[in-house]
Amino acid sequence: MPTVAVAGSIWGVPKPRSAENEEVATGAAGVARLRALSATPLVVSPMAGGPSTVELVVAASRAGAFAFLAGGYKSADQLCAETAAVRGAGVDTFGVNLFVPGAATDAPDELEAYLASLRPLGDALGTELGAAEWDDDDYHAKLALVLAEPPAVVSFTFGLPDLEAVRALRRAGSLVMVTVTTPEEADVALGVLPDALCLQGAEAGAHRGSLANADRPDADRPLRALLASVRRRTLVPLVAAGGVAGPDDVADLLARGATLVQAGTAFLRCPECGAQPVAKDALADPAFTATAVTRAFSGRRARALVNAMVREHPDAPAAYPEINNATLPLRAAAARAGDSGHMSLYAGTGFRSTEAQPAAEVVARLVSGWSG
């Protein structure tokens, strides 16, 4: 298992070793470099597990956004094929997101009890649980890929790349971005000298990008408060993500100091998005009225529409990726059966504003309040 420094003493592990006398472009220079990536200040989030597709990246890029491929849950070969397809479509400026592997669960008994509680659901869906195993998500092979064929930006979620990887990526020509969810995480992430921080507010859909899979009473900071706090601490460019549902959100976050604004849920109903049709329909279904943060599907905290699975398993343990691997057959069977009650309907708080529009139209709508 790889050793990954993920946070400071507040998380119980050492801070990453920072290099002396190394400089990152900050202030106006850093902002200009990030803004030069796209015609508009909009970023399309990496959405692992199917929603992010080559088609979505290409369409959003052609419409003026900066779009990410999601490297999570793919092999290095699969990711290589996707990056080649994006480039083959004539889009050379795009990002790749990687999941940094964490530690295996330290609560195997809790994990086994949770799996036992899911077996009746598997029986009802006509499937068995998958193997509840730890894996590194092919991280090192994918890191080698982006070093060999560097995209414009490589972003990291669930932890920090080591400093040598950051240096190597920068030498290869990529900018490096790290996802954080609290000001304390931002302080730690700055130790690996990223070119930008992605600030994921509590409103964001899908997995919380926290540096560790832990429970903290103050882990979910509203985006605007998070942006204000981190902006006071650093001049490194900041990408604001979470609850971006309309043009007013984009304009407001830019006015508050964000260099770029990132949206994901807003694109879930696009025809180019690879989300399951049942999941797309759920976003507009009046039966779904709220989102909540849950570990029920993956063993990691994630915001999803409140469905039966979320309600029935409020105390799912912290065991990622073990639970994610175990529930994969259940979620797939639920999707085949059209059972929205047991699918991972990941979405942010602005899900009601989603529209079934081509990605280009969503980009145009979100940046319509931007003055340029």
C-alpha positions in Angstrom: 0.0 0.0 0.0 1.4 3.4 -0.8 2.2 5.9 1.9 0.4 9.2 1.3 0.8 12.3 3.5 -2.7 13.7 3.7 -2.9 16.3 6.4 -1.5 18.0 9.4 -1.5 17.1 13.1 -5.2 17.9 13.3 -5.8 14.7 11.3 -3.3 12.7 13.2 -0.6 12.4 10.5 2.4 14.6 9.7 2.3 17.6 7.5 3.9 17.1 4.1 7.5 18.4 3.8 7.6 21.7 2.0 10.5 22.7 -0.2 12.4 25.9 0.6 13.0 28.5 -2.0 10.4 27.1 -4.4 7.9 29.5 -5.8 4.4 29.1 -7.2 2.8 31.7 -9.3 0.4 33.5 -7.0 -1.6 36.7 -7.1 -2.1 38.3 -10.5 0.4 36.0 -12.2 -1.2 32.8 -10.9 -4.7 34.0 -11.7 -3.7 34.9 -15.2 -2.2 31.5 -15.8 -5.3 29.7 -14.6 -7.7 32.0 -16.4 -5.8 31.5 -19.7 -7.0 27.8 -19.7 -10.4 28.7 -21.1 -12.6 31.3 -22.7 -14.8 31.6 -19.6 -14.1 31.2 -15.9 -16.3 28.0 -15.7 -14.9 24.6 -14.8 -16.8 21.3 -15.4 -16.1 19.0 -12.4 -14.6 15.6 -12.7 -17.5 13.2 -11.9 -16.2 9.7 -11.4 -18.3 6.6 -11.9 -19.8 7.4 -15.3 -21.1 11.0 -15.4 -17.9 12.5 -16.8 -17.4 11.4 -20.4 -15.2 12.3 -23.4 -18.3 13.8 -25.0 -19.0 16.0 -22.0 -15.4 17.2 -21.8 -15.3 18.0 -25.6 -18.7 19.7 -25.7 -18.0 21.9 -22.6 -14.5 22.8 -23.8 -15.8 23.8 -27.2 -18.4 26.0 -25.4 -15.6 27.9 -23.5 -15.4 26.0 -20.2 -12.4 24.1 -18.8 -13.4 20.5 -18.3 -12.0 17.6 -16.4 -11.9 13.9 -17.2 -12.5 11.8 -14.0 -9.6 9.4 -13.5 -11.3 7.8 -10.5 -12.5 4.1 -10.8 -10.7 3.7 -14.1 -7.6 1.8 -15.0 -4.6 3.6 -16.4 -5.4 2.0 -19.8 -9.0 3.3 -19.7 -7.9 6.8 -18.7 -5.3 6.7 -21.5 -8.0 5.9 -24.1 -10.1 8.8 -22.8 -7.3 11.3 -22.9 -6.5 10.2 -26.5 -10.1 10.5 -27.5 -10.4 14.0 -26.1 -7.2 15.0 -27.9 -8.4 13.3 -31.1 -11.5 15.5 -31.0 -9.3 18.5 -31.2 -9.4 19.5 -27.5 -5.9 19.9 -26.1 -6.6 21.9 -23.0 -8.4 19.8 -20.4 -7.8 18.4 -16.9 -7.5 15.0 -15.3 -8.5 14.3 -11.7 -6.9 11.5 -9.7 -8.0 9.9 -6.4 -5.2 9.7 -3.9 -5.4 6.3 -2.1 -5.9 6.3 1.7 -5.6 3.6 4.3 -7.6 0.4 4.6 -10.4 0.5 7.2 -9.3 0.0 10.8 -12.8 -1.2 11.8 -13.2 -4.6 10.1 -15.9 -5.7 12.5 -18.1 -2.7 11.7 -17.5 -3.3 8.0 -18.6 -6.9 8.2 -21.7 -5.9 10.2 -22.7 -3.4 7.6 -22.1 -5.8 4.8 -24.4 -8.3 6.6 -27.1 -5.7 6.8 -26.9 -5.3 3.0 -27.2 -8.9 2.0 -31.0 -9.0 2.1 -31.0 -6.1 -0.4 -28.7 -8.1 -2.6 -31.0 -11.0 -2.5 -34.0 -8.8 -3.4 -32.0 -7.4 -6.4 -30.9 -10.8 -7.5 -27.2 -10.2 -7.0 -24.4 -10.7 -4.4 -22.1 -8.1 -2.8 -18.8 -7.5 -4.4 -15.5 -8.1 -2.6 -15.0 -5.5 0.2 -11.4 -5.0 -0.7 -9.0 -2.1 -0.4 -7.3 -1.0 -3.6 -5.2 2.0 -4.7 -7.4 2.8 -7.7 -4.4 2.2 -10.0 -3.1 5.5 -8.7 0.6 5.1 -9.5 0.0 3.9 -13.1 -2.3 6.8 -13.7 0.2 9.2 -12.2 2.8 7.8 -14.6 0.3 8.3 -17.5 -0.3 12.0 -16.8 3.5 12.5 -16.4 4.1 10.9 -19.8 1.2 12.6 -21.5 0.5 15.7 -19.4 -2.8 17.4 -19.5 -3.1 21.1 -18.8 -4.1 20.5 -15.2 -3.9 17.5 -12.9 -6.0 17.7 -9.8 -6.0 15.5 -6.7 -8.8 14.5 -4.4 -9.0 12.5 -1.2 -5.4 13.4 -0.3 -2.2 15.0 -1.3 0.3 14.0 -4.0 3.9 13.9 -2.7 6.1 16.9 -3.3 8.2 15.1 -5.9 5.1 14.2 -7.9 4.1 17.9 -7.9 7.5 18.9 -9.1 7.5 16.3 -11.8 4.1 17.3 -13.1 5.1 20.9 -13.2 8.3 20.1 -15.1 6.1 18.1 -17.6 4.0 21.1 -18.2 0.9 20.5 -16.0 -0.6 22.8 -13.4 -1.4 21.0 -10.2 -4.6 21.5 -8.2 -5.6 20.0 -4.8 -9.1 19.6 -3.5 -9.7 20.8 0.1 -12.9 21.2 2.2 -11.7 23.3 5.2 -9.2 26.1 5.8 -7.1 23.7 7.9 -6.9 21.4 4.9 -5.9 24.3 2.7 -3.1 25.2 5.0 -1.7 21.6 4.8 -2.2 21.4 1.0 -0.2 24.5 0.4 2.8 22.5 1.7 3.0 20.6 -1.5 3.1 23.8 -3.5 0.0 23.4 -5.7 -0.7 25.9 -8.5 -4.3 26.2 -7.3 -6.7 24.9 -4.6 -10.2 23.6 -5.4 -12.4 24.6 -2.5 -15.3 22.2 -2.2 -18.1 23.7 -0.2 -20.6 21.6 1.8 -23.2 22.2 -1.0 -21.3 20.1 -3.5 -22.6 16.8 -4.7 -20.9 13.4 -4.6 -17.9 12.6 -2.5 -16.6 15.1 0.0 -13.0 15.8 -1.2 -11.6 15.7 2.4 -8.0 14.8 2.9 -9.0 12.0 5.3 -12.0 9.8 5.7 -12.7 11.0 9.2 -15.6 12.5 11.1 -15.3 16.1 12.2 -18.1 18.3 13.5 -16.8 21.2 11.4 -16.0 19.2 8.2 -18.8 20.7 6.0 -18.1 24.4 5.5 -20.5 26.4 3.3 -18.6 27.5 0.1 -18.7 31.2 0.6 -17.4 31.0 4.2 -14.7 28.6 3.0 -13.7 30.9 0.2 -13.5 33.9 2.5 -11.4 32.1 5.0 -8.9 30.6 2.6 -8.7 33.8 0.5 -7.4 35.5 3.7 -4.7 32.9 4.1 -3.1 32.7 0.6 -2.7 34.3 -2.8 -2.7 30.9 -4.6 -5.6 30.9 -7.1 -8.8 29.4 -5.8 -11.4 27.4 -7.7 -14.8 27.5 -6.0 -17.1 24.4 -6.1 -20.4 23.5 -4.5 -24.0 24.5 -5.1 -23.3 26.4 -8.4 -26.7 26.3 -9.9 -27.1 29.4 -12.0 -25.4 32.5 -13.3 -25.8 34.5 -10.1 -23.7 31.9 -8.3 -20.9 32.2 -10.8 -20.9 36.0 -10.7 -21.1 36.1 -6.9 -18.2 33.6 -6.4 -16.0 35.4 -8.8 -16.8 38.7 -7.1 -15.8 37.1 -3.7 -12.4 36.2 -5.0 -12.6 32.9 -6.8 -10.4 32.6 -9.9 -12.6 30.0 -11.5 -16.0 28.5 -10.6 -16.6 24.8 -10.8 -19.9 23.1 -11.4 -20.9 19.4 -11.7 -24.5 18.7 -10.7 -25.6 21.4 -13.3 -24.3 19.1 -16.1 -25.8 15.8 -14.9 -28.9 15.9 -17.1 -26.9 16.9 -20.3 -27.1 14.3 -23.1 -23.3 14.2 -23.1 -23.3 13.2 -19.5 -22.9 9.5 -18.7 -25.1 9.4 -15.6 -27.7 6.6 -15.6 -31.1 7.6 -17.1 -32.8 6.8 -13.8 -30.4 9.1 -12.0 -31.0 11.9 -14.5 -34.8 11.5 -14.1 -34.5 11.6 -10.3 -33.1 15.1 -10.4 -36.4 16.3 -11.7 -38.6 13.9 -9.8 -40.7 15.7 -7.1 -40.4 12.6 -4.9 -36.9 13.7 -4.2 -36.9 16.8 -2.1 -33.5 17.0 -0.4 -29.9 15.9 -0.3 -27.9 14.5 2.6 -24.3 13.5 3.3 -24.0 9.7 3.6 -21.5 6.8 3.7 -24.1 4.3 2.7 -22.9 3.7 -0.8 -19.1 3.9 -0.5 -17.9 4.2 3.0 -16.9 7.8 2.3 -19.0 10.8 3.0 -20.8 11.9 -0.1 -23.8 14.1 -0.8 -26.7 12.4 -2.6 -30.5 12.7 -3.0 -32.2 11.2 0.0 -33.6 7.9 -1.0 -34.3 4.6 0.7 -30.6 3.6 0.9 -29.7 6.9 2.6 -32.5 6.7 5.0 -32.0 3.0 5.9 -28.3 3.3 6.6 -27.5 6.5 8.5 -24.6 4.8 10.4 -22.6 3.2 7.6 -19.0 3.0 8.7 -15.9 4.7 7.4 -14.5 2.1 5.1 -13.5 3.3 1.6 -13.1 1.9 -0.9 -14.1 -1.3 0.7 -17.8 -0.5 0.9 -17.7 1.2 -2.6 -16.4 -2.1 -4.1 -18.9 -4.2 -2.1 -22.0 -2.2 -3.1 -21.0 -1.9 -6.8 -23.1 -4.9 -7.9 -26.0 -3.7 -5.8 -26.0 -0.3 -7.4 -25.7 -1.7 -10.8 -28.6 -4.1 -10.3 -30.7 -1.3 -8.9 -30.0 0.8 -12.0 -30.9 -2.1 -14.3 -34.2 -2.5 -12.4 -35.0 1.2 -12.5 -34.8 1.2 -8.6 -33.9 4.8 -7.7 -34.3 4.0 -4.1 -31.0 2.0 -4.0 -28.8 3.9 -6.5 -26.2 6.4 -5.5 -27.9 9.5 -6.7 -25.0 11.8 -6.1 -26.0 15.5 -6.4 -25.5 18.9 -4.9 -27.9 21.1 -3.1 -28.7 22.9 -6.4 -30.1 19.8 -8.1 -33.5 21.3 -8.6 -32.0 23.9 -11.0 -30.6 21.2 -13.4 -32.0 21.2 -16.9 -32.0 18.6 -19.7 -29.9 20.7 -22.0 -26.8 20.2 -24.2 -23.6 21.0 -22.3 -23.0 24.1 -24.5 -26.3 25.5 -23.4 -25.6 24.9 -19.7 -22.2 26.6 -20.0 -23.8 29.6 -21.7 -26.5 29.8 -19.0 -24.0 29.6 -16.1 -21.7 32.3 -17.4 -24.4 34.6 -18.7 -24.0 36.8 -15.6 -20.2 37.0 -16.0 -19.1 40.4 -17.4 -15.8 39.2 -18.8 
